[in-house]
């Protein structure tokens, strides 16, 4: 698709990885979306859209994993990982993009 073509033609262009990640996210292929966003950030570490997208995908993967474990393991309580920051601790622009308003998650 469009993302693959962008990456093929301009492998140094971070926006291509953003498009590729978005396509994988739309297919609910979160692992491949995470890889695409990570590769884009390797090329352009300050890209806010890639940062936000990676945070969103990793949060969704973590939530999905926790939901699965909680429904398939009734003996051990599952605690959230500290691998990703609490959304309330994000800087202003990232807080807005992540849907955090007045200290509460959307």
C-alpha positions in Angstrom: 0.0 0.0 0.0 0.8 3.7 0.3 3.0 3.2 3.4 5.1 0.4 1.9 5.6 2.5 -1.3 6.7 5.6 0.8 9.2 3.5 2.7 10.5 1.8 -0.4 11.0 5.0 -2.3 12.3 7.1 0.6 13.5 4.9 3.4 14.9 8.0 5.3 11.5 9.8 5.3 9.9 9.4 8.7 6.4 10.2 7.4 6.4 7.1 5.3 6.8 5.0 8.5 4.0 7.0 10.0 1.7 6.0 7.1 2.9 2.4 7.2 2.2 2.2 11.0 -1.2 3.8 10.6 -2.1 1.1 7.9 -1.0 -1.7 10.2 -2.9 -0.1 13.1 -6.0 0.0 10.9 -5.6 -3.7 10.3 -5.2 -4.2 14.1 -1.7 -5.5 13.5 -0.2 -3.7 16.5 3.1 -5.5 16.5 3.9 -4.4 12.9 2.5 -0.9 13.6 4.9 -0.6 16.6 7.9 -1.7 14.4 7.0 0.9 11.8 6.6 3.7 14.3 9.9 2.7 16.0 11.7 2.7 12.6 10.4 6.1 11.9 11.6 7.4 15.2 15.0 6.0 14.5 15.1 8.4 11.6 13.4 11.3 13.2 13.4 11.0 17.1 11.7 14.3 17.7 8.6 13.6 15.5 5.7 14.1 17.8 3.2 12.2 15.6 5.4 9.1 15.6 5.9 9.4 19.4 2.2 9.7 20.0 1.4 6.9 17.6 4.0 4.6 19.2 2.7 5.4 22.7 -0.9 4.7 21.6 0.0 1.3 20.0 2.1 0.2 22.9 -0.6 1.2 25.4 -3.2 -0.8 23.3 -0.9 -3.8 23.2 -0.4 -3.7 26.9 -4.1 -3.3 27.6 -4.9 -6.2 25.3 -2.3 -8.4 26.9 -3.6 -7.5 30.4 -7.2 -8.2 29.4 -6.2 -11.6 28.0 -4.2 -12.5 31.1 -6.9 -11.4 33.5 -9.6 -13.5 31.8 -7.3 -16.5 31.5 -5.7 -16.5 35.0 -8.0 -16.0 38.0 -5.3 -16.9 40.5 -2.8 -14.0 40.2 -3.8 -10.4 40.1 -2.3 -8.6 37.1 -0.7 -5.2 37.7 0.0 -2.7 34.9 3.6 -2.5 33.6 5.6 0.6 34.3 7.2 0.4 30.9 5.1 3.3 29.6 4.5 6.5 31.6 1.1 7.4 33.1 -0.6 9.6 30.5 -0.8 12.4 33.1 3.0 12.6 33.1 3.2 13.4 29.4 4.3 16.8 28.2 1.5 19.2 27.1 1.3 18.4 23.4 1.5 14.7 24.0 -1.2 14.9 26.7 -3.6 16.5 24.3 -3.0 14.0 21.6 -3.3 11.1 24.0 -6.7 12.4 25.1 -5.7 13.5 28.6 -7.7 16.5 29.9 -7.6 18.0 33.3 -5.5 15.2 34.7 -8.0 12.5 33.7 -7.6 10.0 30.9 -10.3 10.1 28.2 
